[in-house]
């Protein structure tokens, strides 16, 4: 997910957001694995991925509560 803005994410449905979470979690897993095997040196990308997951999960919770 390249610099997806929160406003763009708000337009998506809950199933689409859940799919994005799964995709981001898989990406985070791969990045962690690559870090262990020293294939990547950019540790900031792990933090960015975690923040993206949190942002999407927050939007899912808001939509399920009916706030958005």
N, CA, C, O and CB atoms as a CASP TS submission, in Angstrom:
PFRMAT TS
TARGET T0000
AUTHOR 0000-0000-0000
METHOD Language model
MODEL 1
PARENT N/A
ATOM      1  N   UNK     1       0.859  -1.164   0.000  1.00  0.00           N
ATOM      2  CA  UNK     1       0.000   0.000   0.000  1.00  0.00           C
ATOM      3  C   UNK     1       0.902   1.223   0.000  1.00  0.00           C
ATOM      4  O   UNK     1       1.568   1.501   0.997  1.00  0.00           O
ATOM      5  CB  UNK     1      -0.976   0.000   1.224  1.00  0.00           C
ATOM      6  N   UNK     2       0.930   1.933  -1.071  1.00  0.00           N
ATOM      7  CA  UNK     2       1.806   3.080  -1.217  1.00  0.00           C
ATOM      8  C   UNK     2       1.064   4.364  -0.861  1.00  0.00           C
ATOM      9  O   UNK     2       0.193   4.808  -1.608  1.00  0.00           O
ATOM     10  CB  UNK     2       2.357   3.155  -2.643  1.00  0.00           C
ATOM     11  N   UNK     3       1.408   4.960   0.277  1.00  0.00           N
ATOM     12  CA  UNK     3       0.874   6.259   0.686  1.00  0.00           C
ATOM     13  C   UNK     3      -0.624   6.425   0.450  1.00  0.00           C
ATOM     14  O   UNK     3      -1.057   7.435  -0.105  1.00  0.00           O
ATOM     15  CB  UNK     3       1.599   7.337  -0.038  1.00  0.00           C
ATOM     16  N   UNK     4      -1.407   5.452   0.863  1.00  0.00           N
ATOM     17  CA  UNK     4      -2.845   5.568   0.740  1.00  0.00           C
ATOM     18  C   UNK     4      -3.336   6.519   1.816  1.00  0.00           C
ATOM     19  O   UNK     4      -3.059   6.335   3.001  1.00  0.00           O
ATOM     20  CB  UNK     4      -3.538   4.182   0.852  1.00  0.00           C
ATOM     21  N   UNK     5      -4.061   7.527   1.393  1.00  0.00           N
ATOM     22  CA  UNK     5      -4.550   8.506   2.342  1.00  0.00           C
ATOM     23  C   UNK     5      -5.783   7.978   3.051  1.00  0.00           C
ATOM     24  O   UNK     5      -6.516   7.145   2.519  1.00  0.00           O
ATOM     25  CB  UNK     5      -4.858   9.826   1.644  1.00  0.00           C
ATOM     26  N   UNK     6      -5.996   8.468   4.244  1.00  0.00           N
ATOM     27  CA  UNK     6      -7.131   8.038   5.045  1.00  0.00           C
ATOM     28  C   UNK     6      -8.440   8.357   4.342  1.00  0.00           C
ATOM     29  O   UNK     6      -9.396   7.589   4.446  1.00  0.00           O
ATOM     30  CB  UNK     6      -7.095   8.695   6.419  1.00  0.00           C
ATOM     31  N   UNK     7      -8.502   9.474   3.630  1.00  0.00           N
ATOM     32  CA  UNK     7      -9.732   9.828   2.926  1.00  0.00           C
ATOM     33  C   UNK     7     -10.054   8.810   1.838  1.00  0.00           C
ATOM     34  O   UNK     7     -11.224   8.521   1.584  1.00  0.00           O
ATOM     35  CB  UNK     7      -9.613  11.227   2.318  1.00  0.00           C
ATOM     36  N   UNK     8      -9.032   8.270   1.201  1.00  0.00           N
ATOM     37  CA  UNK     8      -9.255   7.239   0.186  1.00  0.00           C
ATOM     38  C   UNK     8      -9.735   5.948   0.834  1.00  0.00           C
ATOM     39  O   UNK     8     -10.570   5.237   0.274  1.00  0.00           O
ATOM     40  CB  UNK     8      -7.968   6.983  -0.621  1.00  0.00           C
ATOM     41  N   UNK     9      -9.204   5.647   2.017  1.00  0.00           N
ATOM     42  CA  UNK     9      -9.601   4.427   2.715  1.00  0.00           C
ATOM     43  C   UNK     9     -11.038   4.518   3.211  1.00  0.00           C
ATOM     44  O   UNK     9     -11.738   3.506   3.252  1.00  0.00           O
ATOM     45  CB  UNK     9      -8.659   4.155   3.885  1.00  0.00           C
ATOM     46  N   UNK    10     -11.488   5.710   3.589  1.00  0.00           N
ATOM     47  CA  UNK    10     -12.854   5.883   4.096  1.00  0.00           C
ATOM     48  C   UNK    10     -13.902   5.548   3.034  1.00  0.00           C
ATOM     49  O   UNK    10     -15.033   5.197   3.369  1.00  0.00           O
ATOM     50  CB  UNK    10     -13.055   7.318   4.586  1.00  0.00           C
ATOM     51  N   UNK    11     -13.536   5.654   1.773  1.00  0.00           N
ATOM     52  CA  UNK    11     -14.477   5.369   0.687  1.00  0.00           C
ATOM     53  C   UNK    11     -14.657   3.875   0.447  1.00  0.00           C
ATOM     54  O   UNK    11     -15.577   3.472  -0.266  1.00  0.00           O
ATOM     55  CB  UNK    11     -14.008   6.032  -0.590  1.00  0.00           C
ATOM     56  N   UNK    12     -13.805   3.062   1.023  1.00  0.00           N
ATOM     57  CA  UNK    12     -13.869   1.615   0.796  1.00  0.00           C
ATOM     58  C   UNK    12     -14.842   0.957   1.765  1.00  0.00           C
ATOM     59  O   UNK    12     -15.122   1.482   2.842  1.00  0.00           O
ATOM     60  CB  UNK    12     -12.475   0.984   0.938  1.00  0.00           C
ATOM     61  N   UNK    13     -15.348  -0.201   1.360  1.00  0.00           N
ATOM     62  CA  UNK    13     -16.268  -0.957   2.212  1.00  0.00           C
ATOM     63  C   UNK    13     -15.470  -1.773   3.231  1.00  0.00           C
ATOM     64  O   UNK    13     -14.252  -1.909   3.121  1.00  0.00           O
ATOM     65  CB  UNK    13     -17.177  -1.888   1.356  1.00  0.00           C
ATOM     66  N   UNK    14     -16.181  -2.312   4.225  1.00  0.00           N
ATOM     67  CA  UNK    14     -15.528  -3.103   5.274  1.00  0.00           C
ATOM     68  C   UNK    14     -14.816  -4.329   4.693  1.00  0.00           C
ATOM     69  O   UNK    14     -13.672  -4.582   5.070  1.00  0.00           O
ATOM     70  CB  UNK    14     -16.559  -3.546   6.321  1.00  0.00           C
ATOM     71  N   UNK    15     -15.441  -5.106   3.787  1.00  0.00           N
ATOM     72  CA  UNK    15     -14.712  -6.256   3.223  1.00  0.00           C
ATOM     73  C   UNK    15     -13.441  -5.847   2.470  1.00  0.00           C
ATOM     74  O   UNK    15     -12.435  -6.554   2.515  1.00  0.00           O
ATOM     75  CB  UNK    15     -15.625  -7.032   2.284  1.00  0.00           C
ATOM     76  N   UNK    16     -13.493  -4.709   1.782  1.00  0.00           N
ATOM     77  CA  UNK    16     -12.297  -4.233   1.081  1.00  0.00           C
ATOM     78  C   UNK    16     -11.204  -3.856   2.080  1.00  0.00           C
ATOM     79  O   UNK    16     -10.027  -4.140   1.861  1.00  0.00           O
ATOM     80  CB  UNK    16     -12.640  -3.023   0.183  1.00  0.00           C
ATOM     81  N   UNK    17     -11.603  -3.221   3.168  1.00  0.00           N
ATOM     82  CA  UNK    17     -10.633  -2.840   4.191  1.00  0.00           C
ATOM     83  C   UNK    17     -10.036  -4.068   4.868  1.00  0.00           C
ATOM     84  O   UNK    17      -8.841  -4.106   5.161  1.00  0.00           O
ATOM     85  CB  UNK    17     -11.288  -1.932   5.233  1.00  0.00           C
ATOM     86  N   UNK    18     -10.876  -5.070   5.114  1.00  0.00           N
ATOM     87  CA  UNK    18     -10.373  -6.300   5.730  1.00  0.00           C
ATOM     88  C   UNK    18      -9.375  -6.998   4.814  1.00  0.00           C
ATOM     89  O   UNK    18      -8.390  -7.569   5.283  1.00  0.00           O
ATOM     90  CB  UNK    18     -11.535  -7.249   6.063  1.00  0.00           C
ATOM     91  N   UNK    19      -9.627  -6.951   3.512  1.00  0.00           N
ATOM     92  CA  UNK    19      -8.682  -7.526   2.552  1.00  0.00           C
ATOM     93  C   UNK    19      -7.361  -6.750   2.576  1.00  0.00           C
ATOM     94  O   UNK    19      -6.283  -7.338   2.479  1.00  0.00           O
ATOM     95  CB  UNK    19      -9.285  -7.520   1.123  1.00  0.00           C
ATOM     96  N   UNK    20      -7.458  -5.421   2.707  1.00  0.00           N
ATOM     97  CA  UNK    20      -6.248  -4.605   2.790  1.00  0.00           C
ATOM     98  C   UNK    20      -5.446  -4.927   4.050  1.00  0.00           C
ATOM     99  O   UNK    20      -4.216  -4.952   4.015  1.00  0.00           O
ATOM    100  CB  UNK    20      -6.609  -3.119   2.764  1.00  0.00           C
ATOM    101  N   UNK    21      -6.138  -5.172   5.158  1.00  0.00           N
ATOM    102  CA  UNK    21      -5.446  -5.531   6.399  1.00  0.00           C
ATOM    103  C   UNK    21      -4.684  -6.832   6.211  1.00  0.00           C
ATOM    104  O   UNK    21      -3.520  -6.936   6.597  1.00  0.00           O
ATOM    105  CB  UNK    21      -6.444  -5.659   7.571  1.00  0.00           C
ATOM    106  N   UNK    22      -5.340  -7.825   5.617  1.00  0.00           N
ATOM    107  CA  UNK    22      -4.661  -9.108   5.387  1.00  0.00           C
ATOM    108  C   UNK    22      -3.438  -8.922   4.491  1.00  0.00           C
ATOM    109  O   UNK    22      -2.387  -9.518   4.727  1.00  0.00           O
ATOM    110  CB  UNK    22      -5.632 -10.130   4.753  1.00  0.00           C
ATOM    111  N   UNK    23      -3.585  -8.095   3.469  1.00  0.00           N
ATOM    112  CA  UNK    23      -2.483  -7.833   2.550  1.00  0.00           C
ATOM    113  C   UNK    23      -1.319  -7.142   3.276  1.00  0.00           C
ATOM    114  O   UNK    23      -0.157  -7.501   3.083  1.00  0.00           O
ATOM    115  CB  UNK    23      -2.967  -6.967   1.369  1.00  0.00           C
ATOM    116  N   UNK    24      -1.641  -6.159   4.102  1.00  0.00           N
ATOM    117  CA  UNK    24      -0.605  -5.445   4.853  1.00  0.00           C
ATOM    118  C   UNK    24       0.065  -6.355   5.881  1.00  0.00           C
ATOM    119  O   UNK    24       1.274  -6.267   6.092  1.00  0.00           O
ATOM    120  CB  UNK    24      -1.205  -4.221   5.553  1.00  0.00           C
ATOM    121  N   UNK    25      -0.715  -7.228   6.521  1.00  0.00           N
ATOM    122  CA  UNK    25      -0.140  -8.153   7.494  1.00  0.00           C
ATOM    123  C   UNK    25       0.817  -9.129   6.815  1.00  0.00           C
ATOM    124  O   UNK    25       1.870  -9.455   7.364  1.00  0.00           O
ATOM    125  CB  UNK    25      -1.249  -8.921   8.224  1.00  0.00           C
ATOM    126  N   UNK    26       0.454  -9.588   5.633  1.00  0.00           N
ATOM    127  CA  UNK    26       1.343 -10.475   4.882  1.00  0.00           C
ATOM    128  C   UNK    26       2.617  -9.731   4.482  1.00  0.00           C
ATOM    129  O   UNK    26       3.716 -10.284   4.536  1.00  0.00           O
ATOM    130  CB  UNK    26       0.626 -11.031   3.627  1.00  0.00           C
ATOM    131  N   UNK    27       2.454  -8.483   4.086  1.00  0.00           N
ATOM    132  CA  UNK    27       3.604  -7.668   3.717  1.00  0.00           C
ATOM    133  C   UNK    27       4.523  -7.442   4.920  1.00  0.00           C
ATOM    134  O   UNK    27       5.746  -7.487   4.788  1.00  0.00           O
ATOM    135  CB  UNK    27       3.141  -6.323   3.141  1.00  0.00           C
ATOM    136  N   UNK    28       3.935  -7.200   6.083  1.00  0.00           N
ATOM    137  CA  UNK    28       4.719  -7.017   7.303  1.00  0.00           C
ATOM    138  C   UNK    28       5.469  -8.297   7.658  1.00  0.00           C
ATOM    139  O   UNK    28       6.635  -8.245   8.048  1.00  0.00           O
ATOM    140  CB  UNK    28       3.811  -6.593   8.469  1.00  0.00           C
ATOM    141  N   UNK    29       4.813  -9.431   7.525  1.00  0.00           N
ATOM    142  CA  UNK    29       5.463 -10.717   7.799  1.00  0.00           C
ATOM    143  C   UNK    29       6.670 -10.918   6.884  1.00  0.00           C
ATOM    144  O   UNK    29       7.747 -11.303   7.337  1.00  0.00           O
ATOM    145  CB  UNK    29       4.462 -11.879   7.621  1.00  0.00           C
ATOM    146  N   UNK    30       6.475 -10.650   5.585  1.00  0.00           N
ATOM    147  CA  UNK    30       7.579 -10.813   4.634  1.00  0.00           C
ATOM    148  C   UNK    30       8.733  -9.866   4.962  1.00  0.00           C
ATOM    149  O   UNK    30       9.902 -10.243   4.873  1.00  0.00           O
ATOM    150  CB  UNK    30       7.087 -10.566   3.198  1.00  0.00           C
ATOM    151  N   UNK    31       8.394  -8.640   5.340  1.00  0.00           N
ATOM    152  CA  UNK    31       9.439  -7.665   5.670  1.00  0.00           C
ATOM    153  C   UNK    31      10.210  -8.091   6.915  1.00  0.00           C
ATOM    154  O   UNK    31      11.432  -7.951   6.969  1.00  0.00           O
ATOM    155  CB  UNK    31       8.828  -6.272   5.882  1.00  0.00           C
ATOM    156  N   UNK    32       9.502  -8.610   7.911  1.00  0.00           N
ATOM    157  CA  UNK    32      10.185  -9.090   9.117  1.00  0.00           C
ATOM    158  C   UNK    32      11.110 -10.257   8.792  1.00  0.00           C
ATOM    159  O   UNK    32      12.235 -10.330   9.287  1.00  0.00           O
ATOM    160  CB  UNK    32       9.162  -9.511  10.184  1.00  0.00           C
ATOM    161  N   UNK    33      10.622 -11.161   7.958  1.00  0.00           N
ATOM    162  CA  UNK    33      11.438 -12.310   7.554  1.00  0.00           C
ATOM    163  C   UNK    33      12.685 -11.832   6.810  1.00  0.00           C
ATOM    164  O   UNK    33      13.791 -12.308   7.064  1.00  0.00           O
ATOM    165  CB  UNK    33      10.616 -13.282   6.664  1.00  0.00           C
ATOM    166  N   UNK    34      12.494 -10.890   5.892  1.00  0.00           N
ATOM    167  CA  UNK    34      13.631 -10.369   5.136  1.00  0.00           C
ATOM    168  C   UNK    34      14.627  -9.654   6.047  1.00  0.00           C
ATOM    169  O   UNK    34      15.834  -9.695   5.809  1.00  0.00           O
ATOM    170  CB  UNK    34      13.146  -9.416   4.042  1.00  0.00           C
ATOM    171  N   UNK    35      14.122  -9.005   7.081  1.00  0.00           N
ATOM    172  CA  UNK    35      15.004  -8.338   8.030  1.00  0.00           C
ATOM    173  C   UNK    35      15.864  -9.359   8.772  1.00  0.00           C
ATOM    174  O   UNK    35      17.052  -9.131   8.994  1.00  0.00           O
ATOM    175  CB  UNK    35      14.187  -7.502   9.027  1.00  0.00           C
ATOM    176  N   UNK    36      15.268 -10.469   9.147  1.00  0.00           N
ATOM    177  CA  UNK    36      16.009 -11.524   9.843  1.00  0.00           C
ATOM    178  C   UNK    36      17.119 -12.071   8.951  1.00  0.00           C
ATOM    179  O   UNK    36      18.229 -12.328   9.418  1.00  0.00           O
ATOM    180  CB  UNK    36      15.060 -12.662  10.273  1.00  0.00           C
ATOM    181  N   UNK    37      16.819 -12.245   7.680  1.00  0.00           N
ATOM    182  CA  UNK    37      17.811 -12.773   6.744  1.00  0.00           C
ATOM    183  C   UNK    37      18.684 -11.677   6.140  1.00  0.00           C
ATOM    184  O   UNK    37      19.457 -11.924   5.214  1.00  0.00           O
ATOM    185  CB  UNK    37      17.120 -13.537   5.636  1.00  0.00           C
ATOM    186  N   UNK    38      18.553 -10.465   6.674  1.00  0.00           N
ATOM    187  CA  UNK    38      19.359  -9.309   6.263  1.00  0.00           C
ATOM    188  C   UNK    38      19.220  -8.978   4.778  1.00  0.00           C
ATOM    189  O   UNK    38      20.182  -8.563   4.133  1.00  0.00           O
ATOM    190  CB  UNK    38      20.813  -9.562   6.583  1.00  0.00           C
ATOM    191  N   UNK    39      18.035  -9.162   4.254  1.00  0.00           N
ATOM    192  CA  UNK    39      17.776  -8.786   2.860  1.00  0.00           C
ATOM    193  C   UNK    39      17.369  -7.323   2.756  1.00  0.00           C
ATOM    194  O   UNK    39      17.526  -6.702   1.705  1.00  0.00           O
ATOM    195  CB  UNK    39      16.683  -9.679   2.256  1.00  0.00           C
ATOM    196  N   UNK    40      16.846  -6.774   3.852  1.00  0.00           N
ATOM    197  CA  UNK    40      16.496  -5.354   3.857  1.00  0.00           C
ATOM    198  C   UNK    40      17.200  -4.679   5.022  1.00  0.00           C
ATOM    199  O   UNK    40      17.511  -5.312   6.031  1.00  0.00           O
ATOM    200  CB  UNK    40      14.954  -5.153   3.950  1.00  0.00           C
ATOM    201  N   UNK    41      17.444  -3.403   4.870  1.00  0.00           N
ATOM    202  CA  UNK    41      18.051  -2.632   5.951  1.00  0.00           C
ATOM    203  C   UNK    41      17.145  -1.489   6.384  1.00  0.00           C
ATOM    204  O   UNK    41      17.452  -0.789   7.349  1.00  0.00           O
ATOM    205  CB  UNK    41      19.411  -2.087   5.519  1.00  0.00           C
ATOM    206  N   UNK    42      16.041  -1.294   5.689  1.00  0.00           N
ATOM    207  CA  UNK    42      15.113  -0.203   5.972  1.00  0.00           C
ATOM    208  C   UNK    42      14.126  -0.627   7.058  1.00  0.00           C
ATOM    209  O   UNK    42      13.040  -1.128   6.763  1.00  0.00           O
ATOM    210  CB  UNK    42      14.359   0.221   4.687  1.00  0.00           C
ATOM    211  N   UNK    43      14.512  -0.422   8.309  1.00  0.00           N
ATOM    212  CA  UNK    43      13.642  -0.842   9.407  1.00  0.00           C
ATOM    213  C   UNK    43      12.445   0.092   9.574  1.00  0.00           C
ATOM    214  O   UNK    43      11.457  -0.287  10.202  1.00  0.00           O
ATOM    215  CB  UNK    43      14.432  -0.903  10.707  1.00  0.00           C
ATOM    216  N   UNK    44      12.514   1.285   9.032  1.00  0.00           N
ATOM    217  CA  UNK    44      11.398   2.225   9.139  1.00  0.00           C
ATOM    218  C   UNK    44      10.173   1.719   8.382  1.00  0.00           C
ATOM    219  O   UNK    44       9.045   2.084   8.715  1.00  0.00           O
ATOM    220  CB  UNK    44      11.809   3.601   8.610  1.00  0.00           C
ATOM    221  N   UNK    45      10.385   0.893   7.381  1.00  0.00           N
ATOM    222  CA  UNK    45       9.251   0.367   6.621  1.00  0.00           C
ATOM    223  C   UNK    45       8.381  -0.544   7.483  1.00  0.00           C
ATOM    224  O   UNK    45       7.179  -0.656   7.241  1.00  0.00           O
ATOM    225  CB  UNK    45       9.746  -0.394   5.387  1.00  0.00           C
ATOM    226  N   UNK    46       8.971  -1.198   8.487  1.00  0.00           N
ATOM    227  CA  UNK    46       8.186  -2.035   9.398  1.00  0.00           C
ATOM    228  C   UNK    46       7.219  -1.169  10.200  1.00  0.00           C
ATOM    229  O   UNK    46       6.050  -1.517  10.366  1.00  0.00           O
ATOM    230  CB  UNK    46       9.115  -2.833  10.350  1.00  0.00           C
ATOM    231  N   UNK    47       7.713  -0.051  10.689  1.00  0.00           N
ATOM    232  CA  UNK    47       6.868   0.864  11.463  1.00  0.00           C
ATOM    233  C   UNK    47       5.744   1.418  10.593  1.00  0.00           C
ATOM    234  O   UNK    47       4.603   1.524  11.042  1.00  0.00           O
ATOM    235  CB  UNK    47       7.709   2.019  12.046  1.00  0.00           C
ATOM    236  N   UNK    48       6.063   1.766   9.368  1.00  0.00           N
ATOM    237  CA  UNK    48       5.053   2.288   8.448  1.00  0.00           C
ATOM    238  C   UNK    48       3.973   1.256   8.190  1.00  0.00           C
ATOM    239  O   UNK    48       2.789   1.591   8.162  1.00  0.00           O
ATOM    240  CB  UNK    48       5.696   2.715   7.128  1.00  0.00           C
ATOM    241  N   UNK    49       4.361   0.015   8.003  1.00  0.00           N
ATOM    242  CA  UNK    49       3.377  -1.047   7.769  1.00  0.00           C
ATOM    243  C   UNK    49       2.484  -1.252   8.985  1.00  0.00           C
ATOM    244  O   UNK    49       1.273  -1.429   8.847  1.00  0.00           O
ATOM    245  CB  UNK    49       4.083  -2.358   7.415  1.00  0.00           C
ATOM    246  N   UNK    50       3.077  -1.229  10.175  1.00  0.00           N
ATOM    247  CA  UNK    50       2.274  -1.379  11.399  1.00  0.00           C
ATOM    248  C   UNK    50       1.284  -0.227  11.544  1.00  0.00           C
ATOM    249  O   UNK    50       0.138  -0.441  11.941  1.00  0.00           O
ATOM    250  CB  UNK    50       3.187  -1.448  12.641  1.00  0.00           C
ATOM    251  N   UNK    51       1.713   0.975  11.229  1.00  0.00           N
ATOM    252  CA  UNK    51       0.825   2.132  11.315  1.00  0.00           C
ATOM    253  C   UNK    51      -0.301   2.038  10.287  1.00  0.00           C
ATOM    254  O   UNK    51      -1.438   2.408  10.579  1.00  0.00           O
ATOM    255  CB  UNK    51       1.617   3.428  11.112  1.00  0.00           C
ATOM    256  N   UNK    52       0.006   1.549   9.094  1.00  0.00           N
ATOM    257  CA  UNK    52      -1.028   1.369   8.075  1.00  0.00           C
ATOM    258  C   UNK    52      -2.073   0.361   8.540  1.00  0.00           C
ATOM    259  O   UNK    52      -3.272   0.573   8.359  1.00  0.00           O
ATOM    260  CB  UNK    52      -0.402   0.911   6.747  1.00  0.00           C
ATOM    261  N   UNK    53      -1.613  -0.736   9.138  1.00  0.00           N
ATOM    262  CA  UNK    53      -2.538  -1.753   9.647  1.00  0.00           C
ATOM    263  C   UNK    53      -3.431  -1.139  10.717  1.00  0.00           C
ATOM    264  O   UNK    53      -4.642  -1.356  10.713  1.00  0.00           O
ATOM    265  CB  UNK    53      -1.766  -2.975  10.217  1.00  0.00           C
ATOM    266  N   UNK    54      -2.846  -0.379  11.628  1.00  0.00           N
ATOM    267  CA  UNK    54      -3.623   0.254  12.699  1.00  0.00           C
ATOM    268  C   UNK    54      -4.633   1.241  12.135  1.00  0.00           C
ATOM    269  O   UNK    54      -5.769   1.301  12.603  1.00  0.00           O
ATOM    270  CB  UNK    54      -2.694   0.966  13.688  1.00  0.00           C
ATOM    271  N   UNK    55      -4.231   2.011  11.137  1.00  0.00           N
ATOM    272  CA  UNK    55      -5.127   2.986  10.520  1.00  0.00           C
ATOM    273  C   UNK    55      -6.328   2.286   9.884  1.00  0.00           C
ATOM    274  O   UNK    55      -7.466   2.724  10.051  1.00  0.00           O
ATOM    275  CB  UNK    55      -4.374   3.818   9.465  1.00  0.00           C
ATOM    276  N   UNK    56      -6.072   1.211   9.163  1.00  0.00           N
ATOM    277  CA  UNK    56      -7.153   0.483   8.494  1.00  0.00           C
ATOM    278  C   UNK    56      -8.074  -0.170   9.519  1.00  0.00           C
ATOM    279  O   UNK    56      -9.296  -0.138   9.370  1.00  0.00           O
ATOM    280  CB  UNK    56      -6.579  -0.581   7.539  1.00  0.00           C
ATOM    281  N   UNK    57      -7.489  -0.763  10.558  1.00  0.00           N
ATOM    282  CA  UNK    57      -8.312  -1.420  11.577  1.00  0.00           C
ATOM    283  C   UNK    57      -9.173  -0.403  12.331  1.00  0.00           C
ATOM    284  O   UNK    57     -10.292  -0.720  12.734  1.00  0.00           O
ATOM    285  CB  UNK    57      -7.421  -2.193  12.565  1.00  0.00           C
ATOM    286  N   UNK    58      -8.666   0.800  12.522  1.00  0.00           N
ATOM    287  CA  UNK    58      -9.452   1.855  13.155  1.00  0.00           C
ATOM    288  C   UNK    58     -10.649   2.217  12.284  1.00  0.00           C
ATOM    289  O   UNK    58     -11.755   2.403  12.790  1.00  0.00           O
ATOM    290  CB  UNK    58      -8.583   3.100  13.416  1.00  0.00           C
ATOM    291  N   UNK    59     -10.431   2.316  10.989  1.00  0.00           N
ATOM    292  CA  UNK    59     -11.534   2.630  10.076  1.00  0.00           C
ATOM    293  C   UNK    59     -12.574   1.514  10.058  1.00  0.00           C
ATOM    294  O   UNK    59     -13.773   1.784   9.990  1.00  0.00           O
ATOM    295  CB  UNK    59     -11.000   2.870   8.661  1.00  0.00           C
ATOM    296  N   UNK    60     -12.122   0.266  10.117  1.00  0.00           N
ATOM    297  CA  UNK    60     -13.055  -0.864  10.160  1.00  0.00           C
ATOM    298  C   UNK    60     -13.915  -0.765  11.412  1.00  0.00           C
ATOM    299  O   UNK    60     -15.131  -0.944  11.346  1.00  0.00           O
ATOM    300  CB  UNK    60     -12.293  -2.218  10.127  1.00  0.00           C
ATOM    301  N   UNK    61     -13.295  -0.482  12.548  1.00  0.00           N
ATOM    302  CA  UNK    61     -14.040  -0.367  13.809  1.00  0.00           C
ATOM    303  C   UNK    61     -15.043   0.777  13.745  1.00  0.00           C
ATOM    304  O   UNK    61     -16.168   0.640  14.224  1.00  0.00           O
ATOM    305  CB  UNK    61     -13.075  -0.155  14.990  1.00  0.00           C
ATOM    306  N   UNK    62     -14.649   1.902  13.160  1.00  0.00           N
ATOM    307  CA  UNK    62     -15.561   3.036  13.026  1.00  0.00           C
ATOM    308  C   UNK    62     -16.762   2.672  12.165  1.00  0.00           C
ATOM    309  O   UNK    62     -17.899   3.000  12.501  1.00  0.00           O
ATOM    310  CB  UNK    62     -14.833   4.242  12.428  1.00  0.00           C
ATOM    311  N   UNK    63     -16.505   1.997  11.060  1.00  0.00           N
ATOM    312  CA  UNK    63     -17.600   1.629  10.165  1.00  0.00           C
ATOM    313  C   UNK    63     -18.541   0.629  10.820  1.00  0.00           C
ATOM    314  O   UNK    63     -19.755   0.707  10.633  1.00  0.00           O
ATOM    315  CB  UNK    63     -17.052   1.051   8.866  1.00  0.00           C
ATOM    316  N   UNK    64     -17.991  -0.311  11.588  1.00  0.00           N
ATOM    317  CA  UNK    64     -18.838  -1.296  12.258  1.00  0.00           C
ATOM    318  C   UNK    64     -19.677  -0.657  13.358  1.00  0.00           C
ATOM    319  O   UNK    64     -20.788  -1.112  13.630  1.00  0.00           O
ATOM    320  CB  UNK    64     -17.984  -2.416  12.842  1.00  0.00           C
ATOM    321  N   UNK    65     -19.157   0.393  13.993  1.00  0.00           N
ATOM    322  CA  UNK    65     -19.918   1.110  15.009  1.00  0.00           C
ATOM    323  C   UNK    65     -20.964   2.014  14.384  1.00  0.00           C
ATOM    324  O   UNK    65     -21.939   2.397  15.031  1.00  0.00           O
ATOM    325  CB  UNK    65     -18.987   1.925  15.889  1.00  0.00           C
ATOM    326  N   UNK    66     -20.751   2.352  13.114  1.00  0.00           N
ATOM    327  CA  UNK    66     -21.694   3.210  12.415  1.00  0.00           C
ATOM    328  C   UNK    66     -21.336   4.676  12.462  1.00  0.00           C
ATOM    329  O   UNK    66     -22.190   5.526  12.208  1.00  0.00           O
ATOM    330  CB  UNK    66     -23.043   3.025  12.977  1.00  0.00           C
ATOM    331  N   UNK    67     -20.097   4.993  12.780  1.00  0.00           N
ATOM    332  CA  UNK    67     -19.665   6.382  12.865  1.00  0.00           C
ATOM    333  C   UNK    67     -19.224   6.953  11.526  1.00  0.00           C
ATOM    334  O   UNK    67     -19.029   8.163  11.402  1.00  0.00           O
ATOM    335  CB  UNK    67     -18.545   6.504  13.850  1.00  0.00           C
ATOM    336  N   UNK    68     -19.067   6.113  10.541  1.00  0.00           N
ATOM    337  CA  UNK    68     -18.567   6.636   9.263  1.00  0.00           C
ATOM    338  C   UNK    68     -19.478   6.252   8.128  1.00  0.00           C
ATOM    339  O   UNK    68     -19.215   6.605   6.978  1.00  0.00           O
ATOM    340  CB  UNK    68     -17.158   6.130   8.985  1.00  0.00           C
TER
END
